Every structure is written in C-alpha cells, then in structure tokens.
Amino acid sequence: MTDFNRIKLNIPRTADSGMLSEIAERMLKRPLLVPAILLFAACCLTYVSESIVPVILSVIFLISVSVYAFKKRVLSVLSCSLISLLLVVLCCLRILLVLGASCPESGEDYFTGTVLSCERKLSGTNRITVELQGVRAELRFNKEMEAPDLRPGEVFRTCGRFKEPESPGNPGEFDHPAYLRSKGIRYLFYADSYHSVSVPGGVMKTILSFPDLCFRLRGFLFERFTYGRSSEEKALLAAVCLGDSSLAEEKVTRDFALSGCSHLLAVSGTHFAGFLATLPYVLNSFCRDRRKTAGIYVFFAFLTACVTGWSESVTRAAFMSSTSFAGKDTVSAMAAAALAMMVADPFCSCRTGFLLSFSACIAIRLLSGRIADMMRFLKKAKGIRNALSAQTAAVLGTMPFTGLLDSRFGIVQFAVQALGGILAKGICLLFVPGVFLSLLFPEGSGYAFSAPSCLFLGLLRKITGIGSSLALGSCRGKVIDPVFILVFWMFIVLKLLPRFSIRELLSRVSCLMVAACIGLLVSGFVKPLKAEVIFADVGQGDCCLIIAGNRTCLIDSGTYEKGERNVSAVLDHYGISRVDIALMTHWDQDHAGGIAALNEDGRIERIFTGFTGKDADTAAFDKSLRSRNCDPEGFRANLGQIRAGDVIGMSDDVRIRVIYPENCTTGGNPGSLVAVLECKDIKMLFTGDIASETEELLVSGGFLTDVDLLKVAHHGSKYSSSASFLKVVKPEISVIQVGKNNLYGHPSPKTVERLKDAGSLIYRTDTDGAVILEFY
C-alpha cells in the first residue's frame, strides 16, 4: 500500500493480434492474473446463479484463449488454462455444495455438529459458525440457556431448531440473510441444549486455540493502551484500530455508515498501510532488495495481525500487504493473494470486504499515478500529493460498492471518505508504536501514548458527523439509482486507464450506457415524482411515511423500539434528517411509541393528534415513556391538536385532509384520526384503529367516498372493515400493517375475505414487507 508506482499495461499490437491473443500474452507475462480474474468471475456467477453454467463458460473461454494463443507458446498457455480450470471447478463445486445443502427435517430433535469458527468480540459476544449434519449455520442459544465456552474443531450434540434469517422488511435495513449467505450460511440454529462429545487434542488443539490466544492478547494490550480513556474513546479506538465495533454506540456506526466510511470500522488494507507505513522505509535503509527483507516485513505483518485479532478482514489485509511488499510485481502479488484467499474460502469473493480491499488496491496501482500528475500544484509537497492521490484513487476504486451500499453517494461523501481514509491511516500509524510503548512503561502510561491517536480519532468522529448531517440534508427523499453510480464510475475509470483493446471495447459500451442514464435522468425531470408513500414494516403496529415535494409526513411510527430502529433506518435511507409533520392517530403504543422515540432523537419538527387531554390511555402512554427515562411533558410540548376539516398541504398536488374526529374525547381506538391523502385524482384513506361503529358513523355522515387505497383499520381486526364500509370506499388496493405470528390473530380471516369480496388487492407487511407506492 506504500508503493504507488504506475503499472504500464500497453502491449504492442499487430494487425493480426486480437483480444483473445492479447489475453494469452498476458497469461504468460503475469501467469496468476488471468486465473485470479477468471476464478473471481466464476465464483461470483456461481454464487448468484447457483448453477454449473459459470464452469461451462470458463471452459469455453479457456479453450478460446488456447486456440488463439501464439503457436510457440501454446503449451504454456494450455498448462495455465488447465490449472485455472481445476481451480474454477473445485471452488465452484464447493459453493454449490454448501448452498445446495438441505435443512434436516424438523422432526429430528438431536443433531451432531462441529464448531467451524468462533469470532470473539470485546463486548463479550461471540459469533459461532457450526456445521450440523452437512449444513452450515450460525449457532445461537436460547435466552434461558447459558452459552458454553466453545472452541473451533469441537464436536457436540445439541437439541434445537433451524430457522431461516428474516429478510429486511424496509428499505435501508441491514440484509442479514444476504450477509450470512455471503459466508456460506443459509440458516440460524437455536440450541436448547449442548453436550460436548470431543475436543481436538495435541498439535491440532494448539493450532485451533490460536485465535483465542490472539483475542486474549488483544484484550490485554488494548486495556494497557486505553488506560484511563472514556468508554466512548475506547469504543472508537476498538472500532477503527481493531475492527471491533461491538463497543461502539449505534449513533457512531450510523454516522460512519451515512458518511460512507463504514469500511473504516473493519481492519483493511487502509489500516495496514497505517500500521506498517514506516516499516518499508526502515527496511529500505538497511537493504533495498525487498526479497531479502520480506521475511521481516511478513513477521511484523503477522505480529500486527495478532494484535488486531486475526479476524477475516485482518487476515485478508495482512496477506495482501505481505504479498504486495514481497512481490516484485505488485499486480501478480495481488493476484496471488486473491487466488489463495478464494481457494481457502470461495465465498470470500462475494463479500463486500474482499471487493472493497481489492478494488482499492487495484485503483491505487492503476490510477494514483495519473491522479498525482493532475495535482501538479502540490509538486513541492510530494508526500501530501502521494497520500492524496492514493486515497483519491482508493475512494474512486471502491465507489461502485459504496454506491450500492449508500445510494446518496456524491461529492460530499467522496471528500469525507478520502479525508477519513487519511485520518484512519494516521490513527493506525500512531497506534502500533503507542501500544508497544505502553508495554515498556509502567501501567497507566497508555493514557499518554494513546493521546495522539485519540486526537486524530476526534477529528475523524467530527468529520463523519458532518458527513452524516450533510448526507441527510442534501438528498431529502431522493435516492440515486445504484446503476447510475456504477455506469459513471466505469466511464471515469476507463478514461484514466492506459490504452488496450479491452479498454477500447468497454469505453464504447460505457459511453452508450452514460447516454442512456442521462436520458433517464432527463426524463425524471420532465415527469417528476409527485409523491412517494411508504407503508413501513414495523411489526404489530402502523407507520406510513409520505414524501411530497420538499415536505415529509409520518402517520404513526409503531412501538418505541420500532421507531428508534426501523423507522429511523427508513428515514436515513431516504435522506430525511427531520420529518416536517407527524400525525399520531391515537395514543396506543403500537402507533404513538415510535413517534415519541423519533421526537426524543430530534427527528420530528411538529406532532399533531386529535386528543391532547388526559385519560387512562394517555396515562398509560406517559407511564411507558417514564420507564424509558423520557419526559412526557417534553413530548407534549411538541404536540398540537388537529380535527376534522383541517388540511395539511404537502405540495401543489398533494394534501392530507382530516375527516374525523371533530371533537375527540379519548386517546384510545375510538378517537383515532381518519384522514385522506389526495394526490391529483388519487385518494388514500388512513383509518388508524377505528372499529365498525366509527365506520358506520362515517358512512352515515357522508364523509366517505370511494378511494384508490385503504390502510385497513386495526391491523385487519374482525371488528373493522365491515361490508357496508367497504361498499362505500371500494378500495382497489388494501394495505394491512400487521406483525408476524401476532398474539391477536390479525388479520382476521373474515376481514380478509370481505376485502377480497370487495375486489381489493391485498398487501400485508408481515408477508410482503414495506409497501412502497410512487405517484407521477
């Protein structure tokens, strides 16, 4: 990571040399490069398709290369192709076998399994991967059971059940099934009992207990280095320097994610570039032949990896750093690292960390030189220019992946990532000597030696906080299609790369794609989005986010916990820092709790509800707030009353009209707000938790007309959505917001039947997740 020499990829071309012959030439010049690229592509395609087709395509490709190879070198190309094919077949078959393993029948109570890995965290939590009768699973223990101390390689017997991880119900939420699948895990296993059968002994025990020894060493060194530091400083140091974010507060990880700097919370090549930044210069002063000093560098990389915990990302970074230093050709060294890692674990090629690491390294090798040439104004400050060009190249190289993770990627995020990467290197540069100095001096000296790192850490925290605020404030309700980010990234990178045949072909394709993207963007301005309505999945509760023009409105937000986590994630996804208006239909926890949580976090401008007095329902709500150390009077200070006849203007085309109640006397279900969202000729009816008595009152009073969409009252209770009510509103679409396997049996089969009889298309958040509607 410290050597930024440009790699020249220009190859003289003759009239009869084509693309395949050029690839053959490169296979001979760098025999590991093409196999690494081929294996990566095959593993990714196999992972996505779960079929043998990628292997067949690889065979066709390698045969084509061999046919077009130069006659004098065909034997070398063939041998290289056969080795590549062998690796592709072995790795792809491993992926297919793991993903294709079927879950054992639930009728079988006891299972025999083996512990594959145990990732320990400083917070005391463990992430355990096991294999149970041929099926990989993440092991979890029921709350009543005390988790045993497990070791890799241990064979055990257990009783429990398999369960598939839940998919994210809302945009912006963490995709747990996709994360586990990228590690070759399809199921969670909840154990009710655990009995150890055998543990590895002898040399194998020593080898398998090495990660646990590293964890203990890491804990000891970390405590020495962070002596006297606050819990917040310790959590940040652990996250940035050790890649262990288990101690970090949710707000910290959220700010890093929104500013596009989540990768700084996992030890990667960026961190190792800081950890070992000065080592190459010291070794070069004694001997300029890197092959002779490679052993010393590898030793220090190994030692640093021990200190930082030998997690998956640490192992990847240490291996890449060592091969890049030891290899005379850095591109071949990276190819060797990639091959070794994919052969050891084919699934790693599909994980975000692997993609970020290699894309950053490749971008630095190929683009940093050209970017440095563009920074001629920093000619006298060569060190600063090299650092900025390398970090800019790394951010540019990782742009498509960060863009897929955060669709608000832009200039601000680009600048924050570049500056954050430089600060992270500085923190890591100061971390390693600080740790060893804290060992040499008496206990308590770590406070002084950690001061420089904490100074840089404070700057990084402020930058991510600013980046988070700007990310939320700059793209309110607007999400950029990740395809656009990928296309523009391809166009920029291809313009910076040296000329070669594949580049010329891809350049033409990228130009066409850029033109298509520009056309789509222009069409978006010609026919802009008038409104977007998101019925969020908050379990057994209601929540709807309305975005129209530059204004936003929330109608309920689920329980306190759901508002704090799920609804907050939805707001982050749409770039909304503060909601303009929140309508609280009534005071039940599953509707008003989330609004209180968001209000406590400063994310709501103003709250309106029909009943602002006090009764048994409001008293129960106030009690629940006090149990969470929230001030009910502080919540009421931001509360205003709204009644039938009031209208909230969202934009020129969108408004919310309240039709019930006129004079509310209760905070319970009968006093629920009923409102109509009108967008041009489209009408959507929100009904809170009203029952059939209130429905009849609305029907007889002539307050209702037919609507396009109905938010079904009271989660589909049998006491709501009566036949006479549905005969008047005639909804084309009905949305039922309900929790999975809830205790109330919602929605009632009778209510669902009545909705079907009315000719309504039904969507449920428990089975369909968030329901999102866009109006143009």
Secondary structure, 3 states (H helix, E strand, C coil): CCCCCCCCCCCCCCCCCCHHHHHHHHHHHCCCHHHHHHHHHHHHHHHHHCCCHHHHHHHHHHHHHHHCCCHHHHHHHHHHHHHHHHHHHHHHHHHHHHHHCCCCCCCCCEEEEEEEEEEECCCCCEEEEEEECCEEEEEEECCCCCCCCCCCCCEEEEEEEEECCCCCCCCCCCCHHHHHHCCCCCEEEEEEEEEEEECCCHHHHHHHCHHHHHHHHHHHHHHHHCCCCCHHHHHHHHHHHHCCHHHCCHHHHHHHHHCCCHHHHCCCHHHHHHHCCCHHHHHHHHCCCHHHHHHHHHHHHHHHHHHHCCCHHHHHHHHHHHHHHHCCCHHHHHHHHHHHHHHHCHHHHHCHHHHHHHHHHHHHHHHHHHHHHHCHHHCCCHHHHHHHHHHHHHHHHHHHHHHHHCCCCCHHHHHHHHHHHHHHHHHHHHHHHHHHHHHHCCCCCHHHHCHHHHHHHHHHHHHHHHHHHHHHHHCCCCCCCHHHHHHHHHHHHHHHCCCCHHHHHHHHHHHHHHHHHHHHHHHHHHCCCCEEEEECCCCCCCEEEEEECCEEEEEEECCHHHHHHHHHHHHHHCCCCCEEEEEECCCCHHHHHHHHHHHHCCCEEEEEECCCCCCHHHHHHHHHHHHCCCCHHHHHCCEEECCCCCEEECCCCEEEEEEECCCCCCCCHHHCCEEEEEECCEEEEECCCCCHHHHHHHHHCCCCCCCCEEECHHHHCCCCCCHHHHHHHCCCEEEECCCCCCCCCCCCHHHHHHHHHCCCEEEEHHHHCCEEEEEC
